[in-house]
């Protein structure tokens, strides 16, 4: 973008108080315009307008500083150093997904996961009571460790958490075979939670997996946005819900992946 400086006092009148007032109104409301591709003139405001700008800026900062003082800007997951470590993020996700945990939200987060996949009762049953287990060995074999297992009398769900790590050799096939055996007559699926939401099959997998449609890809971003929408709806009803605050902070964290 090219900028030209104009010291003409008549041009300076284009930067009026109404424009500044509109700017601060939009800034407080979190509304931002896309940058224009047009050539811009740099307008030099006079002293009165500069003083108005800084006075308004100081006033606009007040509610932000008040929120910060109340701890509204803190992100505990950033402070806890989750970063992009898969095991750490998996543990937090499992905690949210477990209906019996002390966040007290029941199956709210599992429902958001279902919604992000477009599942309903006809496509995959929603369990009334279930367990969420981390670092699970479904058949007791240490070599077949699943990041998160959701298990009930009706369904079996494996969640494999991927952020930066690559697939293990024949990992899809191993999870597929283990899930099929453990599920028995129950409905089962495997979710690959990854940055792009794409399940990467090798040629052998495509030929050997009998139930490829049961292995579902889901991106962190899509899951986070669906969860974020539902959290905000609930927070409007109960703005003091601390567990939902924590969940919203976790969403903000995973949107950085």
C-alpha positions as a LaTeX table, in Angstrom:
\begin{tabular}{lrrr}
\hline
Residue & $x$ (\AA) & $y$ (\AA) & $z$ (\AA) \\
\hline
Unk1 & 0.00 & 0.00 & 0.00 \\
Unk2 & 1.35 & 3.46 & $-0.95$ \\
Unk3 & 0.77 & 6.39 & 1.38 \\
Unk4 & 1.09 & 10.05 & 0.50 \\
Unk5 & 1.31 & 12.84 & 3.05 \\
Unk6 & $-0.82$ & 15.92 & 2.54 \\
Unk7 & $-0.23$ & 18.95 & 4.71 \\
Unk8 & $-3.12$ & 20.91 & 3.21 \\
Unk9 & $-5.30$ & 22.14 & 6.07 \\
Unk10 & $-8.42$ & 21.84 & 3.93 \\
Unk11 & $-7.69$ & 18.14 & 3.41 \\
Unk12 & $-7.22$ & 17.80 & 7.16 \\
Unk13 & $-10.89$ & 18.57 & 7.61 \\
Unk14 & $-11.75$ & 15.14 & 6.17 \\
Unk15 & $-10.61$ & 13.59 & 9.47 \\
Unk16 & $-13.46$ & 14.95 & 11.54 \\
Unk17 & $-14.82$ & 14.21 & 14.99 \\
Unk18 & $-17.64$ & 12.09 & 13.55 \\
Unk19 & $-15.12$ & 9.75 & 11.93 \\
Unk20 & $-13.19$ & 9.38 & 15.17 \\
Unk21 & $-16.38$ & 8.71 & 17.12 \\
Unk22 & $-17.39$ & 6.02 & 14.62 \\
Unk23 & $-13.94$ & 4.44 & 14.85 \\
Unk24 & $-14.06$ & 4.16 & 18.63 \\
Unk25 & $-17.63$ & 2.84 & 18.57 \\
Unk26 & $-16.64$ & 0.07 & 16.15 \\
Unk27 & $-13.44$ & $-0.68$ & 18.08 \\
Unk28 & $-15.33$ & $-1.13$ & 21.36 \\
Unk29 & $-17.78$ & $-3.46$ & 19.62 \\
Unk30 & $-14.98$ & $-5.52$ & 18.10 \\
Unk31 & $-15.91$ & $-4.59$ & 14.52 \\
Unk32 & $-13.00$ & $-4.34$ & 12.10 \\
Unk33 & $-13.04$ & $-3.47$ & 8.43 \\
Unk34 & $-11.01$ & $-5.25$ & 5.79 \\
Unk35 & $-8.06$ & $-3.16$ & 4.58 \\
Unk36 & $-8.79$ & $-1.36$ & 1.32 \\
Unk37 & $-6.61$ & $-1.88$ & $-1.73$ \\
Unk38 & $-7.07$ & 1.73 & $-2.78$ \\
Unk39 & $-4.23$ & 4.23 & $-2.57$ \\
Unk40 & $-4.53$ & 6.15 & 0.69 \\
Unk41 & $-3.61$ & 9.65 & 1.70 \\
Unk42 & $-2.04$ & 10.10 & 5.11 \\
Unk43 & $-3.99$ & 12.89 & 6.78 \\
Unk44 & $-2.22$ & 14.89 & 9.48 \\
Unk45 & $-4.78$ & 15.84 & 12.16 \\
Unk46 & $-4.54$ & 19.03 & 14.12 \\
Unk47 & $-3.78$ & 19.25 & 17.84 \\
Unk48 & $-7.43$ & 19.37 & 18.90 \\
Unk49 & $-8.25$ & 16.17 & 17.03 \\
Unk50 & $-5.19$ & 14.37 & 18.35 \\
Unk51 & $-6.18$ & 15.30 & 21.89 \\
Unk52 & $-9.71$ & 14.00 & 21.22 \\
Unk53 & $-8.25$ & 10.73 & 19.90 \\
Unk54 & $-6.10$ & 10.09 & 22.97 \\
Unk55 & $-8.89$ & 11.02 & 25.38 \\
Unk56 & $-11.27$ & 8.59 & 23.65 \\
Unk57 & $-8.59$ & 5.90 & 23.54 \\
Unk58 & $-8.01$ & 6.22 & 27.27 \\
Unk59 & $-11.75$ & 5.96 & 27.93 \\
Unk60 & $-12.11$ & 2.95 & 25.62 \\
Unk61 & $-9.34$ & 1.13 & 27.50 \\
Unk62 & $-11.14$ & 1.39 & 30.86 \\
Unk63 & $-13.52$ & $-1.63$ & 30.45 \\
Unk64 & $-10.66$ & $-3.68$ & 29.00 \\
Unk65 & $-8.46$ & $-2.98$ & 32.00 \\
Unk66 & $-11.37$ & $-3.74$ & 34.34 \\
Unk67 & $-11.88$ & $-7.13$ & 32.66 \\
Unk68 & $-8.16$ & $-7.83$ & 32.93 \\
Unk69 & $-8.21$ & $-6.98$ & 36.65 \\
Unk70 & $-11.07$ & $-9.48$ & 37.12 \\
Unk71 & $-9.07$ & $-12.21$ & 35.40 \\
Unk72 & $-11.31$ & $-12.24$ & 32.32 \\
Unk73 & $-8.33$ & $-12.10$ & 29.95 \\
Unk74 & $-6.40$ & $-15.00$ & 31.44 \\
Unk75 & $-6.06$ & $-18.29$ & 29.56 \\
Unk76 & $-5.21$ & $-21.01$ & 32.06 \\
Unk77 & $-4.36$ & $-23.51$ & 29.31 \\
Unk78 & $-1.69$ & $-21.22$ & 27.92 \\
Unk79 & $-0.31$ & $-20.76$ & 31.43 \\
Unk80 & $-0.40$ & $-24.54$ & 31.98 \\
Unk81 & 1.95 & $-24.91$ & 29.01 \\
Unk82 & $-0.26$ & $-27.23$ & 26.96 \\
Unk83 & 1.19 & $-25.78$ & 23.76 \\
Unk84 & 0.98 & $-28.38$ & 20.96 \\
Unk85 & 1.79 & $-31.43$ & 23.10 \\
Unk86 & $-0.66$ & $-34.13$ & 22.08 \\
Unk87 & $-0.68$ & $-36.03$ & 25.38 \\
Unk88 & $-1.38$ & $-32.89$ & 27.42 \\
Unk89 & $-4.13$ & $-31.65$ & 25.11 \\
Unk90 & $-5.63$ & $-35.13$ & 24.97 \\
Unk91 & $-5.86$ & $-35.26$ & 28.77 \\
Unk92 & $-7.72$ & $-31.94$ & 28.90 \\
Unk93 & $-10.07$ & $-32.97$ & 26.10 \\
Unk94 & $-10.86$ & $-36.23$ & 27.86 \\
Unk95 & $-11.65$ & $-34.32$ & 31.04 \\
Unk96 & $-14.19$ & $-32.19$ & 29.20 \\
Unk97 & $-15.72$ & $-35.18$ & 27.40 \\
Unk98 & $-16.23$ & $-37.23$ & 30.57 \\
Unk99 & $-19.78$ & $-36.71$ & 31.82 \\
Unk100 & $-18.79$ & $-37.68$ & 35.38 \\
Unk101 & $-15.94$ & $-35.16$ & 35.79 \\
Unk102 & $-16.02$ & $-32.22$ & 38.18 \\
Unk103 & $-16.65$ & $-29.63$ & 35.45 \\
Unk104 & $-20.29$ & $-30.48$ & 36.17 \\
Unk105 & $-21.54$ & $-30.09$ & 32.59 \\
Unk106 & $-22.50$ & $-33.72$ & 32.03 \\
Unk107 & $-22.42$ & $-34.75$ & 28.38 \\
Unk108 & $-22.49$ & $-31.17$ & 27.02 \\
Unk109 & $-19.04$ & $-31.46$ & 25.43 \\
Unk110 & $-19.66$ & $-34.88$ & 23.90 \\
Unk111 & $-22.84$ & $-33.50$ & 22.35 \\
Unk112 & $-20.79$ & $-30.70$ & 20.79 \\
Unk113 & $-18.43$ & $-33.32$ & 19.38 \\
Unk114 & $-21.39$ & $-35.18$ & 17.85 \\
Unk115 & $-22.75$ & $-31.93$ & 16.42 \\
Unk116 & $-19.39$ & $-31.08$ & 14.85 \\
Unk117 & $-19.56$ & $-34.40$ & 13.02 \\
Unk118 & $-23.18$ & $-33.94$ & 11.99 \\
Unk119 & $-24.25$ & $-37.03$ & 13.91 \\
Unk120 & $-27.74$ & $-37.61$ & 15.20 \\
Unk121 & $-29.43$ & $-40.59$ & 16.85 \\
Unk122 & $-30.03$ & $-42.24$ & 13.49 \\
Unk123 & $-26.40$ & $-42.02$ & 12.35 \\
Unk124 & $-24.71$ & $-42.92$ & 15.65 \\
Unk125 & $-26.46$ & $-43.46$ & 19.01 \\
Unk126 & $-25.77$ & $-40.93$ & 21.75 \\
Unk127 & $-24.97$ & $-42.77$ & 25.00 \\
Unk128 & $-27.08$ & $-41.98$ & 28.03 \\
Unk129 & $-24.30$ & $-43.08$ & 30.41 \\
Unk130 & $-20.69$ & $-43.57$ & 29.37 \\
Unk131 & $-17.08$ & $-43.59$ & 30.49 \\
Unk132 & $-14.23$ & $-41.54$ & 29.00 \\
Unk133 & $-10.78$ & $-43.09$ & 29.43 \\
Unk134 & $-7.42$ & $-41.65$ & 28.42 \\
Unk135 & $-4.37$ & $-43.56$ & 27.21 \\
Unk136 & $-6.55$ & $-46.65$ & 27.05 \\
Unk137 & $-5.43$ & $-50.15$ & 26.06 \\
Unk138 & $-8.79$ & $-51.53$ & 24.83 \\
Unk139 & $-7.74$ & $-55.19$ & 24.70 \\
Unk140 & $-5.08$ & $-54.98$ & 27.41 \\
Unk141 & $-2.23$ & $-54.87$ & 24.90 \\
Unk142 & 0.17 & $-52.01$ & 25.71 \\
Unk143 & 1.12 & $-51.70$ & 22.04 \\
Unk144 & $-2.45$ & $-50.73$ & 21.06 \\
Unk145 & $-2.91$ & $-47.56$ & 23.09 \\
Unk146 & $-5.82$ & $-45.25$ & 22.20 \\
Unk147 & $-5.73$ & $-41.56$ & 23.19 \\
Unk148 & $-9.39$ & $-41.35$ & 24.31 \\
Unk149 & $-12.00$ & $-44.08$ & 24.55 \\
Unk150 & $-15.71$ & $-43.34$ & 24.99 \\
Unk151 & $-17.53$ & $-46.50$ & 26.03 \\
Unk152 & $-21.12$ & $-47.30$ & 26.95 \\
Unk153 & $-23.51$ & $-50.22$ & 26.69 \\
Unk154 & $-24.60$ & $-48.88$ & 23.29 \\
Unk155 & $-21.46$ & $-47.54$ & 21.62 \\
Unk156 & $-17.68$ & $-47.62$ & 21.47 \\
Unk157 & $-15.82$ & $-44.55$ & 20.24 \\
Unk158 & $-12.06$ & $-44.16$ & 19.83 \\
Unk159 & $-10.57$ & $-40.66$ & 19.48 \\
Unk160 & $-7.05$ & $-40.39$ & 18.14 \\
Unk161 & $-5.53$ & $-36.97$ & 18.83 \\
Unk162 & $-3.09$ & $-35.64$ & 16.27 \\
Unk163 & $-1.48$ & $-32.20$ & 16.20 \\
Unk164 & 2.01 & $-32.53$ & 14.72 \\
Unk165 & 2.84 & $-36.24$ & 15.05 \\
Unk166 & 2.77 & $-38.54$ & 12.02 \\
Unk167 & 0.79 & $-41.76$ & 11.70 \\
Unk168 & 2.38 & $-44.88$ & 13.13 \\
Unk169 & 2.93 & $-47.80$ & 10.79 \\
Unk170 & $-0.40$ & $-49.55$ & 10.11 \\
Unk171 & $-1.95$ & $-47.50$ & 12.92 \\
Unk172 & $-5.31$ & $-47.16$ & 11.18 \\
Unk173 & $-5.56$ & $-50.89$ & 10.62 \\
Unk174 & $-4.63$ & $-51.69$ & 14.21 \\
Unk175 & $-7.21$ & $-49.30$ & 15.65 \\
Unk176 & $-9.81$ & $-50.57$ & 13.19 \\
Unk177 & $-9.23$ & $-54.20$ & 14.17 \\
Unk178 & $-9.16$ & $-53.47$ & 17.91 \\
Unk179 & $-12.34$ & $-51.37$ & 17.81 \\
Unk180 & $-14.18$ & $-54.01$ & 15.81 \\
Unk181 & $-13.23$ & $-56.76$ & 18.26 \\
Unk182 & $-13.96$ & $-54.80$ & 21.45 \\
Unk183 & $-17.25$ & $-53.34$ & 20.20 \\
Unk184 & $-18.79$ & $-56.74$ & 19.57 \\
Unk185 & $-22.42$ & $-56.09$ & 18.66 \\
Unk186 & $-22.26$ & $-52.41$ & 19.64 \\
Unk187 & $-22.01$ & $-49.50$ & 17.23 \\
Unk188 & $-18.45$ & $-48.22$ & 16.91 \\
Unk189 & $-16.46$ & $-45.48$ & 15.21 \\
Unk190 & $-12.96$ & $-44.01$ & 15.25 \\
Unk191 & $-12.43$ & $-40.24$ & 15.13 \\
Unk192 & $-9.14$ & $-38.85$ & 13.86 \\
Unk193 & $-8.89$ & $-35.36$ & 15.36 \\
Unk194 & $-6.25$ & $-33.61$ & 13.25 \\
Unk195 & $-5.27$ & $-30.18$ & 11.99 \\
Unk196 & $-6.83$ & $-30.73$ & 8.56 \\
Unk197 & $-9.46$ & $-33.34$ & 9.44 \\
Unk198 & $-8.26$ & $-35.71$ & 6.72 \\
Unk199 & $-7.80$ & $-39.42$ & 7.34 \\
Unk200 & $-4.68$ & $-40.46$ & 5.48 \\
Unk201 & $-5.02$ & $-44.02$ & 4.20 \\
Unk202 & $-2.10$ & $-45.81$ & 2.62 \\
Unk203 & $-2.73$ & $-48.27$ & $-0.21$ \\
Unk204 & $-2.74$ & $-51.29$ & 2.10 \\
Unk205 & $-5.33$ & $-49.67$ & 4.37 \\
Unk206 & $-7.67$ & $-49.00$ & 1.46 \\
Unk207 & $-7.53$ & $-52.64$ & 0.46 \\
Unk208 & $-7.62$ & $-54.28$ & 3.90 \\
Unk209 & $-10.07$ & $-52.18$ & 5.95 \\
Unk210 & $-13.57$ & $-53.60$ & 5.74 \\
Unk211 & $-15.26$ & $-50.67$ & 7.52 \\
Unk212 & $-13.45$ & $-47.57$ & 6.26 \\
Unk213 & $-16.65$ & $-45.51$ & 6.64 \\
Unk214 & $-16.38$ & $-45.97$ & 10.43 \\
Unk215 & $-13.10$ & $-44.01$ & 10.51 \\
Unk216 & $-13.98$ & $-40.30$ & 10.53 \\
Unk217 & $-11.71$ & $-37.28$ & 10.13 \\
Unk218 & $-12.41$ & $-34.12$ & 12.12 \\
Unk219 & $-10.35$ & $-30.93$ & 12.18 \\
Unk220 & $-9.51$ & $-29.16$ & 15.41 \\
Unk221 & $-10.73$ & $-25.89$ & 13.89 \\
Unk222 & $-14.18$ & $-27.16$ & 12.93 \\
Unk223 & $-14.68$ & $-28.86$ & 16.28 \\
Unk224 & $-13.53$ & $-25.73$ & 18.12 \\
Unk225 & $-15.90$ & $-23.44$ & 16.23 \\
Unk226 & $-18.93$ & $-25.65$ & 16.84 \\
Unk227 & $-18.00$ & $-25.97$ & 20.51 \\
Unk228 & $-17.37$ & $-22.23$ & 20.80 \\
Unk229 & $-20.84$ & $-21.43$ & 19.42 \\
Unk230 & $-22.54$ & $-23.75$ & 21.89 \\
Unk231 & $-20.48$ & $-22.50$ & 24.83 \\
Unk232 & $-21.41$ & $-18.89$ & 24.07 \\
Unk233 & $-25.08$ & $-19.79$ & 23.85 \\
Unk234 & $-24.88$ & $-21.37$ & 27.30 \\
Unk235 & $-22.88$ & $-18.48$ & 28.75 \\
Unk236 & $-25.63$ & $-16.07$ & 27.75 \\
Unk237 & $-27.94$ & $-18.08$ & 30.01 \\
Unk238 & $-25.39$ & $-18.50$ & 32.80 \\
Unk239 & $-22.52$ & $-15.99$ & 32.45 \\
Unk240 & $-20.93$ & $-17.07$ & 35.75 \\
Unk241 & $-20.40$ & $-20.71$ & 34.75 \\
Unk242 & $-16.69$ & $-21.23$ & 35.50 \\
Unk243 & $-16.49$ & $-24.54$ & 33.64 \\
Unk244 & $-17.75$ & $-22.92$ & 30.46 \\
Unk245 & $-15.16$ & $-20.16$ & 30.90 \\
Unk246 & $-12.48$ & $-22.84$ & 31.04 \\
Unk247 & $-13.93$ & $-24.52$ & 27.97 \\
Unk248 & $-13.99$ & $-21.25$ & 26.04 \\
Unk249 & $-10.33$ & $-20.70$ & 26.92 \\
Unk250 & $-9.55$ & $-24.22$ & 25.70 \\
Unk251 & $-11.30$ & $-23.43$ & 22.42 \\
Unk252 & $-9.16$ & $-20.30$ & 22.04 \\
Unk253 & $-6.10$ & $-22.44$ & 22.68 \\
Unk254 & $-6.89$ & $-25.16$ & 20.13 \\
Unk255 & $-7.75$ & $-22.58$ & 17.47 \\
Unk256 & $-4.01$ & $-21.80$ & 17.45 \\
Unk257 & $-3.12$ & $-25.29$ & 16.14 \\
\hline
\end{tabular}
